[in-house]
Amino acid sequence: MEHEDAKTDDAGKAVNASIAIDSASLDDLREVPASMDAFLASIERRAWRMAEIHLGNREDALDAVQDAMLRLVRHYGEKPAEEWTPLFWGILRRRIVDLQRRRKVRSIVVGWLGGGKDDDGDDLPSWEPADDSPDPSARLQDSQAFTDIVAAVRNLPRRQREAFTLRIMEGLDVAETAAAMGCSDGSVKTHLSRAMHALRDQLEAWR
Amino acid sequence: MSQHDRELERRARDLYLRASRDVDPAVAGRLRAARRTALAQPAESPVRRLMLPAGAFAVLALATLMVWQPGVTPSAPPAVRQAADADPNDLPPDADVADPALYKDLQFYSWLAYNDTPSSSRK
């Protein structure tokens, strides 16, 4: 719920204050891009992976990233380069939410129209074509670990999932995460604290 | 925050970054194409950004003016005013004021009417 954004949580502050950022990997992400082309080139793969984590579909993720790129260039190309990062993630986040809502509505409509069942009463395939391309995580050395973390993240409520992916995975600071999520810094900390609590339980095997 | 939490965060981030680097070539190619498409489009100019609200305001102002016209008091239509000005007992136009050609025509029409009468009546 959005109105939860107003709440703050002391536990969240503790979590965020002690987040250990891998400086080596994040330094690359923090560089101010020289051009819009360089910025998009540096972010496009992570953006697609982020969208895929949230949407669970490669084609939808590509659509979301392409749309976010178009909107960033069209509407915010004149903004200073330092502002592009939170702007881009904010646009992508809204696009992901739009796609999730559209998918939900379409599923409801298909259900109303009597779809979703075959003659024997078994469930038909989903309204969208199955994603039968090779599992991208199979290319990873730690494919099972990545699959585990993605599955755990997908089980989180939407706002917690957004806070975790933007703040922890993407490495945005609290203010940038808040800008991308359209909420206050305190809300980010609250959502993140709850996300960490849930993930701690789900990823017990990582201990 | 425990050591376990820090480890969880570090590992999640590492896996995410590695997965992003290892995107398969087909997806990478489509992402490059999407980037080129995005960069090829012209940026929206500030003037164009203002056109939509300005157009909406103009339409609203026009509609308001059509509904409400300040300074114009309700009055009868011109045709009604003309009818009201006319005296029902008006005589035909004054000869001094009227067009002389009208009277020439009147003489011609009366001559014509006279000559068109049946010959029996003149006999």
Interface residues (C-beta under 8 A of the other chain):
Chain A: A14 V15 S18 I19 A20 D22 S25 M36 D37 L40 A41 E44 R45 R46 W48 R49 M50 I53 R58 L62 V65 Q66 M69 L70 L72 V73 R74 H75 G77 E78 S133 P134 P136 S137 R139 L140 Q141 D142 A145 F146 I149 V153 F164 T165 I168 M169 E170 G171 M196 L199 R200 L203 W206 R207
Chain B: M1 H4 D5 R6 E7 L8 E9 R10 R11 A12 R13 D14 L15 Y16 L17 R18 A19 S20 R21 D22 V23 D24 A26 V27 A28 R30 L31 R32 A34 R35 T37 A38 L39 Q41 A43 E44
